[in-house]
Structures are given as structure tokens and as C-alpha cells.
Amino acid sequence: MNRRVGGFALVAVLALLPSVAAAQGVPTDSVVELTLFERVAIQTSVVTFMGVAVLALLPHWCSPAIRTARSSVFVSSLFGIAVAVLLALLGASAWVFSQIMLGW
């Protein structure tokens, strides 16, 4: 498999892992309420860990990807917008499914 394709696949898997974990059922008697600050801290540390994991696992893929992103700002912007829209749709669908399946 091409390293670039493998890198994109790894990033996609790492981006989907939090959604998969959030979709798992949790018994209601063991739910712990977190404050907004705690949720932001946990999400920030998970995203930071994912970024470090990508940099550690694919060092040969990251440098050319960063050079390409810096050299072609238009393509990088379009890719970033597309990923942001995709993540928003994924989050919205996860919310809808949680409302339907869990009855919240």
C-alpha cells in the first residue's frame, strides 16, 4: 500500500475512534457527569494524543504532507473545509442516532 494512502487511512481511523467509543452503550447507574471544563480537557488530550500518534507512526508521510499543505494553500483549504463539513455531518448523525437509539 502506498504510504500516502496508508497515512490517510490511519488519520481516518484515528478520527473515527472517538465516535465509535461515544456510540457505545453505558449503563445509566455508572454515568459520571463531567463539567464543561473536564470534557474540553479530555477531548483536547485525546486529539493531541492522536496527532502525536500520527507523527510517531508515520514520520515519512508527515513531512511531505506538511510541505504539500504549505505549497498549495488552495488545495489544503478545500481539503480542510471538506473534512470540517464531514466531521460536522458525522457529529450530527451521531447525535441523531443517540437521540433515536437511547431515547434522550
N, C-alpha and C positions, 0 to 999 in steps of 0.2 A: 504494500500500500504506500502511496506517496506520502511523504512526511507532512505536506501541507494539508492533505485530506485528513490524515490521522490527527493533526492538530485541531482542525475544525471539529472533527468528531469528538475529541476529548473535551473541547470547550463546550460543545453542545450537551454532552453527558453531564459535565460539572454544573452547567446552568440548570439542568432539569432535576438534579438530585434534591435540592430543597423543596421543589414542588411535589416530588414523589413522597418525601418524608412528611410534608404537611398534609398530604391526602390520606395518610394512614389513620385508621380509627383509633381513638383514645377513649378509654373508659372514663365516664364522667366523674367518678369519685376520686380519680387521681389527677384531675386537671389543676394545674397551678396557674394562678393569674399573675401575669407579669406586667410591670408598669411599662409605659411607652419607652422610657429610657433603657430599660433592660432589653426590650425587644430590639431597639435600634442597635444596642451594643452587640447583641448576639448576631444579628444579621450582618453587621459590619465585620465582625470577626470571621463569619463564615465566608463572606465574599473575599476578604483579604486572604484567608486560607486557600480558597480556590485559585486566586491569582498566583500565589506563591507556588501552588501545586503545578499549575500550567508552566510557570517559568522553570521549575525544577525538573519536570518530566520531559519537557520539550525545549531545551535551550537552543537547539539548531533551528527550530521552527520560529521561535520568538523574534530573533534578531532580524531575519528577512521580513517578517510580518510588520515589525515596527518600522523598518526602512521603507517598505511599500506604503504604509499608512502615512508616513511623513512626506513622501514624494508625491503621492496622488491624493490630495486633500478632498477633492470632489468625490472620488470613489469611496474613500473612507467615510465621508459624511453620509453618503447614500447607504452604505452598509450599516453604519451606526443607527441611522433613522429606521431602517428596516428591522434591525434587531430590537430596537426600543418598541416599535409597534408590535412585533411578535411577542415580546415579553409582556406587554400590556394585555394583548389578547389572551395569552396563556394565563396571566393572573386573573383576568375577568372570567375566563372559563373555569378556573379552579374555584373562584368564589361562587359562581353559579352552581357548579357541581356540589360544592359543600352545602349550599342552601337546599338543593334538591335532596341529596342523599342523607344529610344529617338533620334536615328539617329545622334549621336555625332561622 
